Amino acid sequence: MTAPRDKAFPVSWDQFHRDARALAWRLASSGPFDAIVAITRGGLVPAAIVARELDVRMIETVCVASYHDYKTQGGLKVLKTVARDVARLDEGARVLIVDDLVDTGATAKIVREMLPRAHFATVYAKPLGRPMVDTFITEVSQDTWIYFPWDMGLAFQPPIAKDGA
């Protein structure tokens, strides 16, 4: 019996744009939102797309470092918190938090503590982190590594049957 291997889920720019717009479509009935808080760095691209689609002009960032070599999630470090004027909007629950992915939920937990009433949305969700978000588009298995378009270049991909066989 062979050991299970990580699954790869490469996402093109076109697919990511479609998925982020689908997220905005799903969020439209949950608003209106006064501000979007993007979790950097991965949340910047979907936050821009969602902000355009929902006509939100106030965009803030919260900066949390968790992946330190692209594959290994390490200790979490908050590099920048949410600005006070945006955090105050959370009292009216009109803040939308956007990220590309919720994986284990560790980053989401930290940001939820900062903005407890905000609506939390991600494009992709894994089972461990899924309970931390209110809205997402696609669920992938915990052992799937998502390759986002900003992390990739064009290269030949071997057929699945020949990969590691």
PLY file of the C-alpha trace (Angstrom):
ply
format ascii 1.0
element vertex 165
property float x
property float y
property float z
element edge 164
property int vertex1
property int vertex2
end_header
0.00 0.00 0.00
1.38 3.42 -0.95
1.25 6.45 1.31
-1.29 9.12 0.35
0.24 11.99 -1.57
-0.69 15.62 -1.50
-3.09 16.63 -4.23
-2.38 19.59 -6.45
-5.08 22.05 -7.46
-3.62 24.61 -9.90
-5.84 27.65 -10.39
-5.49 29.87 -13.47
-6.07 33.63 -13.45
-9.32 33.11 -15.39
-10.59 30.50 -12.95
-9.64 32.58 -9.93
-11.40 35.62 -11.36
-14.55 33.55 -12.01
-14.43 32.11 -8.48
-13.89 35.54 -6.87
-16.81 36.97 -8.86
-18.93 34.00 -7.77
-17.97 34.87 -4.19
-19.12 38.46 -4.74
-22.39 37.19 -6.23
-22.97 35.03 -3.17
-22.08 37.92 -0.82
-24.37 40.47 -2.51
-27.37 39.43 -0.41
-25.35 39.55 2.83
-24.44 43.23 2.49
-24.24 46.06 2.11
-20.75 46.32 3.52
-19.08 49.56 4.58
-15.55 48.15 4.35
-13.58 45.14 3.23
-10.61 43.88 5.22
-8.24 41.84 3.05
-5.98 39.33 4.78
-2.60 39.77 3.16
-1.17 38.65 1.00
-3.55 36.08 -0.46
-6.70 38.09 0.22
-5.59 41.13 -1.77
-6.63 39.86 -5.21
-10.07 38.50 -4.25
-10.72 41.59 -2.10
-10.11 43.84 -5.12
-12.51 41.80 -7.25
-15.19 41.62 -4.55
-14.81 45.36 -3.82
-15.39 46.17 -7.48
-18.40 43.88 -7.78
-20.04 45.10 -4.56
-19.01 48.75 -5.04
-17.12 48.96 -1.75
-14.54 51.77 -1.65
-13.11 51.33 1.86
-10.48 48.60 1.71
-8.22 47.84 4.67
-5.65 45.13 5.27
-4.70 42.96 8.17
-1.29 41.37 7.76
-0.70 37.91 9.22
2.30 35.77 8.29
1.72 32.03 8.56
3.38 30.31 5.60
7.11 30.79 5.76
8.38 28.68 2.86
5.21 28.37 0.74
4.53 24.80 1.91
4.92 24.86 5.68
2.58 26.72 7.96
4.60 27.99 10.88
3.94 30.19 13.87
1.48 32.98 13.21
2.67 36.54 13.45
0.43 39.61 13.19
2.42 42.16 11.20
-0.33 44.81 10.99
-3.70 45.08 12.71
-6.86 46.70 11.38
-7.07 50.49 11.50
-9.24 51.78 14.37
-11.75 53.57 12.16
-12.41 50.37 10.22
-12.47 48.22 13.38
-15.18 50.56 14.75
-17.35 49.71 11.75
-17.40 46.13 13.01
-19.67 47.27 15.84
-22.37 47.65 13.18
-21.42 44.31 11.59
-20.91 45.89 8.18
-17.34 44.72 7.65
-16.41 41.98 5.21
-13.19 40.01 5.71
-11.83 38.45 2.51
-9.08 35.87 2.04
-8.12 33.51 -0.75
-8.23 30.38 1.38
-9.02 29.12 4.85
-6.76 26.14 5.56
-6.46 25.14 9.21
-8.41 28.15 10.46
-5.52 29.49 12.54
-5.24 32.81 10.67
-9.02 33.13 10.51
-9.26 32.68 14.27
-6.84 35.57 14.91
-8.65 37.88 12.50
-12.08 36.87 13.86
-10.90 37.93 17.32
-10.07 41.38 15.90
-13.42 41.72 14.10
-15.89 39.41 15.86
-19.04 40.65 14.08
-17.60 40.80 10.56
-18.75 38.53 7.76
-15.83 36.27 6.80
-15.54 35.08 3.19
-12.94 33.05 1.33
-12.75 31.78 -2.21
-11.57 28.31 -1.15
-12.01 26.37 2.09
-10.50 23.23 3.57
-12.40 21.12 6.13
-10.39 22.17 9.21
-10.90 25.87 8.55
-14.37 25.78 7.04
-16.22 26.39 10.35
-14.35 29.72 10.69
-15.86 31.29 7.55
-19.38 32.40 6.75
-19.18 32.17 2.96
-16.91 30.36 0.52
-17.11 29.07 -3.05
-15.15 25.82 -3.35
-14.17 23.25 -0.74
-11.06 21.15 -1.31
-9.68 18.30 0.78
-7.26 19.07 3.59
-4.39 17.35 1.74
-4.84 19.48 -1.39
-2.30 22.20 -2.11
-3.81 25.07 -4.08
-1.41 26.67 -6.54
-2.61 30.23 -6.99
-1.91 32.03 -10.28
0.36 34.61 -8.63
2.62 31.78 -7.46
2.98 30.03 -10.83
4.44 30.39 -14.27
3.60 28.41 -17.37
5.28 25.00 -17.41
4.69 21.50 -18.71
2.63 19.30 -16.42
3.18 15.54 -16.61
0.05 13.34 -16.96
-1.40 12.26 -13.60
-0.80 8.58 -14.39
2.94 9.26 -14.84
3.26 11.60 -11.86
5.20 9.74 -9.19
4.50 6.33 -10.73
0 1
1 2
2 3
3 4
4 5
5 6
6 7
7 8
8 9
9 10
10 11
11 12
12 13
13 14
14 15
15 16
16 17
17 18
18 19
19 20
20 21
21 22
22 23
23 24
24 25
25 26
26 27
27 28
28 29
29 30
30 31
31 32
32 33
33 34
34 35
35 36
36 37
37 38
38 39
39 40
40 41
41 42
42 43
43 44
44 45
45 46
46 47
47 48
48 49
49 50
50 51
51 52
52 53
53 54
54 55
55 56
56 57
57 58
58 59
59 60
60 61
61 62
62 63
63 64
64 65
65 66
66 67
67 68
68 69
69 70
70 71
71 72
72 73
73 74
74 75
75 76
76 77
77 78
78 79
79 80
80 81
81 82
82 83
83 84
84 85
85 86
86 87
87 88
88 89
89 90
90 91
91 92
92 93
93 94
94 95
95 96
96 97
97 98
98 99
99 100
100 101
101 102
102 103
103 104
104 105
105 106
106 107
107 108
108 109
109 110
110 111
111 112
112 113
113 114
114 115
115 116
116 117
117 118
118 119
119 120
120 121
121 122
122 123
123 124
124 125
125 126
126 127
127 128
128 129
129 130
130 131
131 132
132 133
133 134
134 135
135 136
136 137
137 138
138 139
139 140
140 141
141 142
142 143
143 144
144 145
145 146
146 147
147 148
148 149
149 150
150 151
151 152
152 153
153 154
154 155
155 156
156 157
157 158
158 159
159 160
160 161
161 162
162 163
163 164
